[in-house]
Amino acid sequence: QVRLVESGGGLVQAGGSLRLSCAASGSTFNILAMGWYRQAPGKQRELVATITGGRITNYADSVKGRFTISRDNAENTVYLQMNSLKPEDTAVYFCNAQVSRYPGTPFWGQGTQVTVAS
């Protein structure tokens, strides 16, 4: 099993920045890709960014050029640097991990709220 704990959310003005962190514990040596998803009220959860163990990244079009995902394999932590935030970025952000030992069963954190005020 893998446990994911997010931190770093909060309230920020439009144009501001936040940095989210997600610390993994448990069977971390089995972790393949990690990523960030978000869910706004009344909407489905959507991909924000992912990163593999080899640090290959993928971003949603809506955040390209503004958000940067990074990963510290030694610390089993993934980060999401969010710049030039917009009110439409307001959502609960969830950390996700794909674990080789549990194919097809992603692990999720509890989520952290990001609110961008206009």
C-alpha positions in Angstrom: 0.0 0.0 0.0 1.0 3.6 -0.6 -0.2 6.6 1.5 -0.2 10.0 -0.1 -0.4 13.3 1.9 -0.9 16.6 0.1 0.0 20.0 1.5 0.4 23.6 0.3 -3.1 24.6 -0.8 -4.7 27.8 0.2 -6.3 31.1 -0.9 -4.4 33.3 -3.4 -5.2 36.3 -5.6 -5.3 35.9 -9.3 -1.9 36.1 -10.8 -0.3 34.6 -7.7 1.6 31.4 -7.1 1.3 28.3 -4.9 3.4 25.2 -4.5 1.7 21.9 -3.7 3.6 19.0 -2.2 2.6 15.3 -2.0 4.6 13.0 0.2 4.4 9.3 -0.4 4.9 6.6 2.3 4.6 2.8 2.4 5.6 0.7 -0.6 7.2 3.6 -2.4 9.7 1.5 -4.2 6.8 0.2 -6.3 5.7 3.7 -7.4 5.8 4.3 -11.2 4.2 7.6 -12.3 2.8 10.3 -9.9 0.5 13.1 -10.8 -1.9 15.8 -9.8 -5.6 15.9 -10.6 -8.2 18.5 -9.7 -11.9 18.6 -9.2 -13.9 21.8 -9.2 -17.5 21.9 -7.7 -19.9 20.3 -10.0 -17.2 19.0 -12.4 -15.5 15.8 -13.0 -11.9 15.2 -11.7 -9.4 16.1 -14.4 -5.8 15.5 -15.0 -3.4 18.5 -14.3 0.0 17.0 -14.7 1.9 13.7 -14.4 5.5 12.7 -14.1 7.2 9.3 -14.5 10.1 7.9 -12.5 12.3 9.0 -15.4 10.8 12.5 -15.0 8.9 12.5 -18.3 6.1 15.0 -17.8 2.6 15.5 -19.2 0.4 18.6 -18.7 -3.2 19.5 -19.4 -3.4 22.2 -22.1 -5.1 24.6 -19.6 -2.0 24.7 -17.3 0.9 24.4 -19.8 3.4 27.2 -19.4 2.0 28.1 -15.9 2.4 24.9 -13.8 5.4 22.8 -13.3 5.5 19.3 -11.9 8.6 17.9 -10.4 9.6 14.8 -8.4 12.2 14.0 -5.7 12.6 10.2 -5.9 14.9 10.1 -2.9 12.2 11.9 -0.8 9.3 10.2 -2.5 7.7 13.6 -3.0 6.0 15.2 -6.0 5.5 18.9 -6.3 3.3 21.2 -8.4 4.5 24.7 -8.8 1.5 26.8 -9.9 2.2 30.3 -11.3 -0.1 32.9 -12.9 -3.1 31.4 -11.2 -6.6 32.1 -12.5 -9.9 31.8 -10.8 -10.7 28.8 -13.0 -7.9 27.0 -11.3 -10.0 26.9 -8.1 -10.5 23.2 -7.2 -9.5 20.5 -4.8 -6.2 19.1 -6.0 -5.5 15.4 -5.5 -2.2 13.6 -5.7 -2.1 10.3 -7.5 0.3 7.4 -7.7 0.5 4.4 -10.0 2.0 1.5 -8.2 3.5 -1.5 -10.1 2.4 -4.0 -7.5 -1.2 -2.9 -7.9 -1.8 -2.4 -11.7 -5.0 -0.6 -12.6 -5.5 0.6 -9.0 -4.2 4.1 -8.5 -3.7 5.5 -5.1 -5.1 8.9 -4.1 -4.4 11.5 -1.4 -7.1 13.2 0.5 -6.9 16.4 -1.5 -6.0 20.0 -0.8 -8.1 23.0 -1.6 -6.8 25.7 -3.9 -8.9 28.9 -4.2 -8.0 31.7 -6.6 -9.7 35.0 -5.9 -10.4 37.4 -8.8 
